[in-house]
Amino acid sequence: MSSQAAAQPLVSIVVATYNGAKYIELQMDSLIAQTYPNTEIIVVDDRSTDNTFEILERYARQYPHVHVYENEVNLGYIKNFEKGVTLSKGSYISFSDQDDVWVPEKTTELMAAIGDYPMITSDSEIVNDQLEKRWNHSDLKEIQDFNNPLVFATDNCVAGHALIMKKEIADAAMPFPDMPHDLWLGFFTTLHGTIKYLDKPFVKWRQHGNNVTSKHTGTKKRIDATKFRLMTFRDYCPPAFAKEKKVFGELLETYESYSLIHNFNRMRLYFAYKKYLLAMKKRNSFRKFLFCIKMFFKMREHP
């Protein structure tokens, strides 16, 4: 290790793969090209049936800071990322999907800006299969500094591929519950401090029909998933967040039915806490007002 690398905290880049042979080489090349001098790349393959693991083994043989593991059974992407965290040795953790492309300066710039914050996140370019830009993530959602867990009640804009966080926070957040790892880690981090936002895109975020995390489900399943997340957030709020715990619980109760009282209370909560519940919405005040009204007739599904 060079003296420059030794002077910088180790950043573990955790990659979860499954049948990603089509895109994984381009992503691995972009991770290896990171200008930050002290990284390890932890890749956990979830029993791919294509040649993903063989490709990864080739990288591990060529680059000593690349460490590749293969699961004995398929864990699913949430537990696969969790396993990657347990295998990492860095003071900081970063997460990578198998089909994106990172800008070389991503880790360097985020580490330069993280300071004492427990997590930092950034913007991303949403691209198609050919890596042609469609728009920025910030064009779709209001990404900013976040320091209250209620902002994650029914939305998320902290993308796993865009963040770096302290390893000790990720360790404390385990085991990951049955929800997207970035949603859980974003919520959990706000219990320990502010998530810092750097308004620059560092990832080409590929959106296509084969994304592991973009499977379509029916309305009932999405509502059930939202209820589970609200219940989990409520249960994990410590005494210092008693108000937030109460709001999570009250909001969860309104998802039990479309009764008049549940509809009214759901709308009331959105009006009372729209600063947080609609923090990620790119809407003006009037449209946020209308959104709160709509909650009388609709249960907001977590994306």
N, C-alpha and C positions, 0 to 999 in steps of 0.2 A: 504494500500500500504506500502511495506517495505521501509526502508530508502535507501536501495540500488536502488530500482526501482525509488524512488522519485528523486534521484540524476541523473538519466538518462533521456534524452528527450523521450517523448512518440512517439512510432512508430505505425502508423495505417497500418494494413495489410488489404487491400481491396480485397475481394474475390467476383467474379461474377460467379453465378451458373445458369445452365439451364439443366434440365434432366441429372444431374450428379451423380445419386445415386450409380452407379457402382463403382466409384472411390472416392467419396467425403470424406468418413470416413478416408481413409488412408491419404488423403491430410490434413484434419482437424487435425488429430492426429499429423502430422508433424509440423503444425503451432503452436499447443499448446505446443509442445515439444521444441520450440525455447528457447535457453538459455538466450537470451537478457531479462532483468528483467522487462521491461516496454513497453508492447505492448497492443493494442486493436485489435480485429479481427472483421472487419465489413463485413458481408456477405449479399449480395443483390441477392435474387433469382428472376429470370425473368419469373415467372409464369410457373414453371416446371409442367409437367403432370405426372411425376413419383413421388416417395416419397422423393425426395431430400429435400424439405422444412421440412418435418417431422423429417428427420435425423438431420437437422440443428437446429431445435427447441430443440431437445434433448441435443445438445452441449451447446446451450444458457442457458438451465436450469442448466447444470452441471458446467459451467465455467462463472463467472461473467464478464470476459473481452471479451466474445464473444457476439456480438450483431447481431441479424438476422432480416432482413427486406424482405418483399415480395412485389413486384411491383403489382400495380392494373392492368396494361396491360403490354404486352411484349414490352420491349424497344430495344432489340438487345444488343449485348455484349458491344459495344462502349459506348452507353448511360448508360448501366448498371454500367460499371466501373466509368463513370462520376458521377453517383448518389452516388456511394460508397465514392468518394472523398468528396462530399458535406456533407456526414454524418459523416465523420471522424473528430477527434479532435486532432490528433497528430501533432507534429512539422515536422514530416517526414512521407512520404507515401511509402508503398510498395504494389505491386500488386501480386495477386495469381490467377492462373487458378484453375479449379476444379479437374484436373486429374493428377497433378504433385505431387512430394514428395520433401520436403525441408530437407536439412541437418540441424541438430539442431543448429549448430553454424552460420548459414547464417546471420541472422540479427545482431548478436554480432560482427562478423568480418567485415561486411560492414559498420556498424556504427563506428567501431574503425578506419576505413580507410577513411571515407568520408571527415573529416576535414571541410574546408570551401567550398568544391565543391558543386555546386547545385544538382548534381546527381552522383551516383556511380553505376556501373554495373559490372557484373562478368561473368565467363564462366558457362556453363551448360553441364550436361551429357544428351545426347539424348538417350532415352531408348525405348524399345518396350513395348507391353502390359504387359509383365511379369516383367518389370523393369530391363531387361537385357540390359547392355550398348551396344550401337552400335558405337558411337563415341562422341567426344566433339563438342560443337558448334564452338569452335575455330579451329577445324580441317577443317571446311567448310568455315569460313569467317575470315578475318583479323580483330580481335577485338582489339581495342587500345583506348587510350585517344582521344576524339574527341572535337574540339572546333570551327568547321566551319559548318554552316547549309548545305552547298553543299554536304556533305558526305551522306545526306539523300535524295538527289535528285531522285535517282532511286534504292536505296537499303536500308536495315535496318538490323543491327545486335544487336541493343539494345533491348533485349527481356524483356517484361514487368515483367515476373516472376523473373528476375535476377537483378532488379534495386531497389534502394532506392533513393528518391529525397526529396528536401525540399517541404513542403506542400505549401508554398507561391508561388512557381513556378507552381505547379499543379493548384492552384487556378487561377493564372494569365492566364493559358492556356485554361481556360474554356470560352465558351462551346467547347467541343471537336468536330472537324469537322468529316465528314464521311470518316474516314480512321482509321486504327488500332491505338489504344490509345498509344501504345509504340512508334510507328513511329512518331506520332504527338508530344509526350512529348520529345522524343529525339531531334527532330528538334528544338522545342521551347526552350529547355534547352540550346542549343548552342548559342542562342541569348543572354544568360545571364551568360555564363561562360563555363568552360570545364567539359565534362563528364569524370569522372575518371574511369579507368578500373582496376579491381583486377583480376589477372590471376589465379583464382581458381574456380572450379565448386562447386556450392552450391545447385543445383536443379537437380533432376532427371526429365527431360523434356520428358513426354510421347508423342510419335508420333504414331498416329493411325488414321484410317479412320473416326472416329467420333469426332475429334477435332472440336470445335465450329468455330475456326478461320481458318480451312484448307479446306474450300469449294472450289471446282474447278469452274472456270468460263471460258467463251470463250475468245479468243484473243481480240476481239473488246471491251469487257467489261474491260479487263485488261488494254488495251491501254487507254480507257476512264478514268479509275480510276487513271492511271499514270498522265494523263493530268490534272485531277482535283487536284491531289496532288501538281504538279508543279505550278499550278495557285495559290493554297492556300499558298504554301511556298513563292512564289513571293509577294503575297499581304501582307503577315505578316512580311516580312523583314523590319525592321526600317531603318531610314536614315543612321545609323552607318554601315549598311550592304548593301550599295548601289551597290557595285560590285556584291555581291551575288544575289541581287534582279534582276540585269540586266541579269546575267547568267541564273537564273531560267526562266525569261521571254523569252530569246533567245532560250533556250532549248525547252520550251513549244511550241514556234512557229514552230520548226522543226517537231513536232508531227502532224501538220496539214495535211501533205501529204508526199508521196514518190517522190516529184518532185526533180529534179537535185539540185536546190539551197537548199532545205530543207535537202536533204541527205548530201550535202557537209558541210553545216553549223553544222549539228549534229555531223559529224565526227570531224570537226574543234574544236568544243567545248570540245569534249572528249579529244582530244590531248592537248588543251590549259589548261584544268582543271583536267587532269587525277589524279593529286595528291589527289584531293577531290572526284571526281566522281567514281574513282576506288579504293578508300581507303580501302574498305571492301573486295576487291577481293584478294584471296590467289593465286596470279599469279606472275611470275617473270616479269622483264621489257619487255622481248620480247613478252610474251603472252599478256601483257597489250597493247603493240603496236598493235598486231593483233586484239585485242578487239576493239580498237579505229577505225581501218580500217573497222571492221565488222559493226560499227555504220553507215557507209555509206549506207549499205543495210538493216539495221534492226533498228526498234525502240525498245529500251530497255524497257521492261515492269517491273513495280515495283512489286516485289514478294508479 
